[in-house]
Amino acid sequence: MERTLRAGRLATFAYFALNGFLMGMWIVHIPAVEDRAGISHAVLGWLLLLLGAGAFVGMQIVGPLTDRLGARIVVPVSAALCAAAVVLPGLATNVWTLGAALLALGLGNGCLDVSMNAHAVQVERGYRRPVMSAFHATFSIGGVLAALVGARTLSWGWSPAATLGAVAALGVVAAAVSAPALLRPEPGSVPLPESPTPSRRGTPRRIWVLAALALMLMLCEGVANDWSVLHLRDVLDAPAATAALAYGAFATAMTIGRLLADRVAARYGPVAILRYGAAVAAVGLTVAALSPWIPLALTGWTVFGAGLSGCIPQLFSAAGHADPEAAGVNVSRVAGLGYLGMLAGPAVIGPLTHFVPLNLTFFLPVAFCAVAACAAGILRETAQGAGNPARKCSSSV
């Protein structure tokens, strides 16, 4: 049993890394794909909404499927779909084909995102201790690997179609090879055909609260992704190379924080991770927003990433543990709204800059972090669910 659980955990790491690598390879090739399709930055911005729409639809479709069929079946199929779709943007030659390609890629990404997180919850239940944050760290590592590989293939002059085609083939193989190690559904976790589906039973109020918190915190993450470099360049007049360090500092702190968050959660509980992590993130972003000095602003972005790092995995874990029979649906609700928050970051901050300086718009995500810190007690309620490895430690925080 222990060997089976360990193999399932390693397979989950593989799928998270694969997801990060696939999406990272697409991001690295965005400029080349844009040139091949002959579109402007503005048109690309609109087309990226199709990527988000596809992901959201995929998340809502695959959640009930995961509960019905089990993650062991849905995860490898979703991974193969995502891998196969990653080549499509590289083949696009105009706005229409690129739009369809991004919709398909988003659909595959959304399906894989929810199903692999649902399986991660099952692994965490088997270990009886927090392990979710490490999976999310592996996703980030996959993205870093994609940046390194993509930079090398671009320097060799490989076309996006050739590179993404090779990545797609390797991704499908990796999805198939990792599939046998996935855990079988737990007895009683997959509803009988005649039993009501989780979606028909209705989503509990606390799941929507977790989803709202995910929306706010992933919006904060989206702000760092899209505006941290511009903040240093436009507000503090940093050189381009120095400004790029803002996102690098944030992303590095996020990855390291997620590698450490499971041990902290096991000792102090998920409530503490969310409450103090969100509070630290609020302080870090406030420092970055108000700092007149580049080194202090970089420190603020680093602290912001460290604070946020463990928050989202706790929300996903709590949603999955709330009801084993509805883990897929509940994770899809939280992940779906969270993804919308990630997309909303640039959409919200951009218009605000017409009224206040860029650095002052950051007090909106600061407020969201403060709300998340105050609402962290919701994790104590979800921690009462059977099988939640954080149940005991969270009750004392």
Salt bridges, closest charged atoms under 4 A:
GLU2 OE2 - ARG6 NH2 3.13
GLU34 OE2 - HIS41 ND1 2.73
GLU124 OE1 - HIS321 NE2 2.77
GLU186 OE1 - ARG125 NH1 2.95
GLU221 OE1 - ARG258 NH2 3.98
ASP234 OD1 - ARG233 NE 3.02
ASP323 OD2 - ARG201 NH2 2.85
GLU325 OE1 - ARG201 NH1 3.70
